[in-house]
Amino acid sequence: MIRARRSRIVATLGPASSSSEMIIALARAGADVFRLNFSHGSHEGHAAVYAAIRAAEAVVDRPLGILADLQGPKLRVGKFADGPVQLISGQTFRFDSDPTPGDITRVCLPHPEILIAMRPGATLLLDDGKLRMTVTEAGPGYAITTVLNGGKLSERKGVAVPDVVIPMSPLTPKDREDLAFALRLGVDWIALSFVQAPEDMAELRRIVEGRAAVLAKIEKPQALERLDAILDLCDGVMVARGDLGVEMAPEEVPVAQKVILRAARERGIPVIVATQMLESMTNSPTPTRAEASDVANAVYEGADAVMLSAESAAGDYPIESVSMMNRIIERVERDPRWPELMSAEQPHADDDADVLVTAAAGAAKTGSTRCLVAFTTTGATARRLARERPLQPVLALSPQIDAVRRMTLVWGVEPRVSAQPDSLEVVTTDAANRALELKLVEPGERLLIVAGTPFGAPGAANLLRLAHAPFAPRKR
């Protein structure tokens, strides 16, 4: 089952889409990676869904990736004595550590980390940014604010502090339990929420110890300020536009998306564009024209993947949502202007391996090459090829199933498990046979093989070879 497109689709699973039959249907409709949202559900439920995804791989005859998305800290106000309060612009309102239920003048903020970080001039956003306040006075255990944009405030509503670094780890006790469970399951990717600094990703990497690929969700302005250092510690990144849009002005979010995409492409790590992509399809069988354009623009920018959230997890039309996203991507990639627009930001080669991969992609452009084949142990060679955005399909062959599944998120790569070759002749034979078997080439057509020697040792690609697809499969 070969995709007729390069950008990948991440589909979130939930109450509307967790059955075995639905997972198979979503994979056939176009989903490449399935997201398990650990903000919801039980460990037992996630284990059942994990097993169903692994079973679906055999049915659809292609690897499927699994991304575990950790909840992260949820910062919320405390309770009110008499229900919601109506705050008026210009009034004074106090946040403190007193657990007594609040009223029209104050409420408990049960997060000492926020109160410690408060300073005059800081901004507080409540209820997804509907209410806005500025701090006028702060001290031990309290912050006094002036309401800038008033409205109804209910208990347990979320709090965001966009211009302050909060001294807390993004890994809560719940996240640590969920992370340990996800690693025992064998998920392919771990997404960390609430990333503020490179130290957050370093902490995650220390815990994961290579058992999964790690991905930073960029949803805090503070993360953008240290984006390069954060991405240097990532295997992938997500543009989490929902929370990012709460803490930034709406007009800043598209710019931030482009900055993150370019920085990720420069490093050759996959980037997911997420949140509200086809949101109206949660309750409608068709998207708005603006939503279709939003997905298309991410594809034109060269995003590795676009993601569905509530549309596939809890919506009325999960299959239609995936199918629509698939159709939008395919249509963009048929646009003759798409390659030029996508490749406007060309990264430079950093080392010998990048130079060889750049040469391979360049050779493919100038000749009649129909397919690029990367023999890779960890997936690094395939990711380097994908960074060049070749228009030919990239067949990535690896003896490691975990590496193959992680590559399901990478632009333009068709990953498959293959036996470890032990000679150049075997490399050539296996590459030609698998490309022919998957119909990536026709008999007699040319393919370009990238590999590294000694075979089986992780390291830089140092071998480039031209071959032709046989008219009948060759024996090893």
Secondary structure by P-SEA (a helix, b strand, c coil): ccccccbbbbbbbccccccaaaaaaaaaacccbbbbccccccaaaaaaaaaaaaaaaaaacbbbbbbbbbbcbbbbbbbbcccbbbbcccbbbbbccccccccccccccccaaaaaaccccbbbbcccccbbbbbccccccbbbbbbccccccccbbbbbbcccccccccccaaaaaaaaaaaaacccbbbbcccccaaaaaaaaaaacccbbbbbbccccccccaaaaaaaaccccccccaaaaaaccccaaaaaaaaaaaaaaaacbbbbbbccccccccccccccaaaaaaaaaaaaaccccccccccccccccaaaaaaaaaaaaaaaaaccaaaaaaacbbbbbccaaaaaaaaaaaaaaaccccbbbbbcccaaaaaaaaaaccccbbbbbbccaaaaaaaccccccbbbbbcccccaaaaaaaaaaaaaaaccccccbbbbbbbbccccccccccbbbbbbbbcccccc
